């Protein structure tokens, strides 16, 4: 049974920006008609995040750039306006390119340029961007979702079956670590854990596995999955979202025991009849996901306790992250980045962008959120 934490609101369709070619981000869900990624691991943080977003701000700190809303919450050089830090632009993709996937790695913030076919990096403190990798610039040679193990960043070819990586600091040479024959990665997500890369082949189906160091150039399909999208991995299981068929509520949230990967184990359904579930992340106890219908949901990892809706007020949310206390996501048509406590309380927008600027990819570290937007920018804002 579904348990609703926040009140429902009227849903609006995502505004699609005209006819596009290649892998333009504005057409994300449309490119996977039937479909954090695996989120990069967050380092162990010194304390919980709950101090940075109380229900009510200190009224004396509504415009204090070093103590925005609460004592000690710095806007990292940006402005505090009415208790909310304004996002800071770190970098911009080249003209005619995009800004899609994003992940912090050491002192750098790394992002992909979509139809530009590049992986770029900029210092967290801002400055000139550097090119880490270029795969090409044809219609299907696109870099989309990205993840990291702290040394390398990894991504799936949008229009092919290659899984690639490149070292960040110092920059290395791009490597192809595995290739799915006749594969089409589409908008499938990717995650790396325990020396293994797991990914969803969004346009040619399947959940796949390979060694992160490239020693298994022939990857293994560990589960059949029609149009998979989000994927996450913990010590015991692989979790993913199957997007379903068209707009019908036939999507699934599934998991497979890692112990059963080489022994014929079968996936189990955690939830069915979802309306095109997209990005998916996990914490110690729950699986979280977004749907095209504008819902942010979670369920216990073993499927017990029933489904909980944390928000039903979104507009085709795209990227999802979770930390000790909050769930975060981008809501493109709402031109905002959102958060809610895991218990469903304090639903709010923590970033409000100008009209017509759609936030897309999302990443985090202990105290900062990083996101891309469809105006080609890479931005950050404190939690």
N, C-alpha and C positions, 0 to 999 in steps of 0.2 A: 504494500500500500504506500502510496506517495504521501509524504508529509511536507506541507508547505510552510516555509519559514517566513517568506515575505509576500505581500499582497500582489496579486496579478495586475498587469497593466496591458493596455492595448498594444499589440505588436505591429511593427512596421517592417516592410521588406527592405532589404539592403539596396541602396541606389547603386546600380551597376553603371560604370562609366563607359557607355557606348560600346561600339564594336571594337574588340581588341584582338591582337595576335600574340603569339608567344605565350608567356606565363605571367601576364600582368596580375598583380596582387588583387586589384579591385574585383577580379573575376574569380576569386579563390574558390568558393563553394561551387560555382558553376563549372569549374574545371574538373571537379570530382562529382559528377551528377549522382553517383550512388555511394560516395564515400562518407606538446613541448616540448605534437611531438613530445618526444621525451624531453623533460626539463633537465638541464644540467644540474648536477648536485650542488646544493648550497653548503658552503663550508660551515663547520660548527661555529655558532655565534655565541658571544659572551652572555647574552641575555635574551629573553623573549622580546617580541616586537610590540607588545601591547601598549607600551608607554607612548607611542608616537601617534596614536589616533584615538583619543578619548571621545566619549559621546559629546562633550562640550568643551570648547577651547577656553583657555584663560583669556578673558576679555582684554587684558593688558598686553597680550602677546599676539594680537591679530596682524600686526605689520612689523614684527621684529624678525629680521632676516636670519638672525642667529638663534632665535628661540621662537620659532613659528608655531603658534597654537599651544605648545607646551615647552617648558624649560628644557634646553639641550637639543632641540630639533633644529639643526641648521639647514638652511635652504641651499647649501653647497655653492654659494656665490650667486644664487638666483634671488628673486624677490618673494617676500611673504605678503600675500594679499588676502585680507579677510580670513586669516588663519590657514591659508592653503599655499604651499610652495608652488611657484610656477616652474614648469619644466624648462630645463636648460638644453639647448641644442649643442651636441658634441661634434657632429659632422653631417655631411650631406653627400649622397651618391651623385655621380656624374649626371649631367643632363641626359634625358631620355632613358635613364636607368630607373631602378626602384630601390627601396629599402625594405627588406622582407624579414628574414630570420635574424636573430640577435642573441648574443651571449657574452658575458664578461669573462675574460681570461687574464688572470694576473693583473697587470697595470693597464690592460687594454680592453676596449669594447670592440667586439668583432661582429660584423654583419654581412649579409649577402645582398646582392644587387638585382636579384630577379632576372629579368631579361637582359641585364648587362653581363651576366655570366661571370661575375667576380665575387671574391671574398675580400673584404676590406677591414682595416682595423684603425682605430683612433685611440690616443691615450685617454684614460678616464678623466684626466684634467683638461682635456681639449687639446687641439692642435691639428697638425696636418695628418691626413689619412694616408696609410700605406696600403699597397696592394699585396695581399698574401697569395692569391691564386686567381687565375683566369682560365675558364674552361672553354670559352668561345662566345660568340655574339650572334649566333643564328637563332631562328625562331624557337627551337626546342632546347637550346643550350642555356638552361637557366639554373641559377643557384637559389634555393628557397630555404627550407627549414634547416637548422644547424644545431649542433650540440658540441660538448667538449668534455675531455677527461682532465682538464687542467693544463695540458701540454699541447695537444692537438685539437683542432676543430674538425668535425666530420659532417658530411652532408650527402644527400641523395640527389642524383641527377633527375631533374624534372622530366625531361624527354627521353630518358634512357634508363639503363639498369645499373650504372656504375655507382659505387660508394667510394667517396674520396675523402682524403684528409690532408691537412697541412699543419706544420708546427707554427706556433704564434710568436714566441719570444725565446730565442731568436727565430726569425722567419725561416721556414724550410722550403723544400721543393714539394709541390703537390704530388701525392701518391694515389693511385687507384688501388684500394685494398680488396675489392671484390666486385664482381659483375654478375647480375642476374640476366641470363640469356633472354633476349627479346623482352626485357623488363621495361616498364615505364613507371618511374617513381611518383610522378604527379606531385600531389601535395601531401604525401605520406610523411609522417614524422619519423625521427631517428633518436636513439638514445644509446649511450655507451656505459657499460658497467662491468667490472670484474674482468677487464681485458677483452670483452666481447662487445660487438656492435649489434644492436637489434633495430630493425626498421620495418615500416609498413610500406608496401608497394602500392601506392594509392590508385594507380591507373591500370596495373596489370595483376593485382590481387596478391595476397599472401603476406604472412609475417615471416621475416627472414632473420638469419643469424650468420655472423662471420667473426673471425678473429680480428681484433682491432689493429693488430700489427701487420696485417696483410698476408699472414702465413697460410690462410685458407682462401685462396682466390676463387674457389668454387663455393658459394654460400649455400646454406641449408634452409629450405622452407620448413619452418617448424609448425605452421598451421595454415590451412586454407582460410582465406578471409576475403569476402567480396567487398572491394572498395574500403580498405581500412584507412584510418586517418591517425588519430592520436595513439601513442604507445608509451608505456612506462614499465619499469622493471624494478623489483626488489630482490631480496635474498632468495625467495622461494617461488615467485611467480612472474610471468609476463602478462601484462594487462593491455588491452587495446579496445578501440571503438571501431565498430563496423557501421559505415554510414547509411546502409539500407538502400532501398530502391526509390529513386526520384525523391519526391517530397512525402511519400507515404511513411507513416510511423513504424518502420520495420527495422530501425537500427538497433544494434546490440552493444552491450558492454560485456566483454568476455575476459577470461583469464586461462592460462595454461601453466601447470606446475613445471618448474624448470627441471625437476627430477624426472619428468616424463618426456622430456624432449627427445631423448634417444631410445625410449622404450615404448613408443607407441601411445603415449598419453593423449587424451582427448581434451579439447577446451571445454570449459563450462560457462554457462551464461550467468552473469551477475544481474543483468537487467535486459529486458527486451522491449520492443514496441516504442523505441525512442525515435524522435523526429530528427534524423540525420545528425547524430552525435559527431562532434569534431575533436577539438583538442582534449587531451586527457592527462592528468597528473595524479600522483599518489602522495600520501604521507604515511605515517606508521600504522594508521588504523583504517583509512578510507581511500576510496577511489573517487576522483572529482572529474567532471566533464561538462562541456558546453554543448548546446544543441542549436540547430538552425532556427528552431522556434523561439529562441531567445531565453532559454532556461539554463541556469547554472545548478547542477545537481551533484549529489554525492551518495554513496552507499558504502557500507562496511566491506572490507576486502573479502570477507567470506560470504557476502550477500545477505547476512542476517540483519534484522532490525528495520528493514523497509527502506524505501527510497526517500531522500530528503531533498527538497528544492530550496536552495539558498536564495535564488532570485528568479523571478519570471518577468522582469521588467526590461530585458535587454533587446538589442536589435541585431540579431545574428552575431553574437560575440565570437571572436576569432582565437585569441591566444590566452592561455590560462597558466597561472602559477599559484603555489601555496607555500606558506611558511608556518611557523609555530602557532600563529594565532589567526592569520587572515588568509582569505582566498582573493586573488587579484585576476583581472581579465581586461582585455581591450574590447571596447564596444564601438566599432567603427562609425556606424551611422549616427550614433549618439555623440560622436566626436569627443569621447571621454575614455579615461582609464578608471576602472571601478574596483571597489573592494567591499568585502563583507566579513564579519567575524565568522569563524567556523560554526558557531551556534546559531547563525542566521541573523544576528543583531548588527546594528550600525551599518546598514547598506548605504554606501555613499560613493560619489565621484571624487577621486583624489587628483585627477587631472581633467581640466576642461580645455579643449583646443578650440581654435577659431573655426567658425562654420566652414564646412567643406574640406577640413583636414581630418582624415580618418586614421586613427592609430591602428597598428597592425600587429607586428611581432612584439613579444614581451619576454623579459628576462629579469633576474634579480641577483643580488647578493645580500649580505646581512642587513644593510640599512638603506638600500637604494633599489629603485626599479629603473629598468632601461627599456625603451620601446622604440619601434620604428613607426613611421607614418607615411601615408601615400603622397606626401609632398617631398619625398626622398630624404627626409631628415632622420637622424638618430638622436634621441633625447634621453635625458635622465631626470628623475625626481626623487627626493628622499621619501622613504616610507612614512 
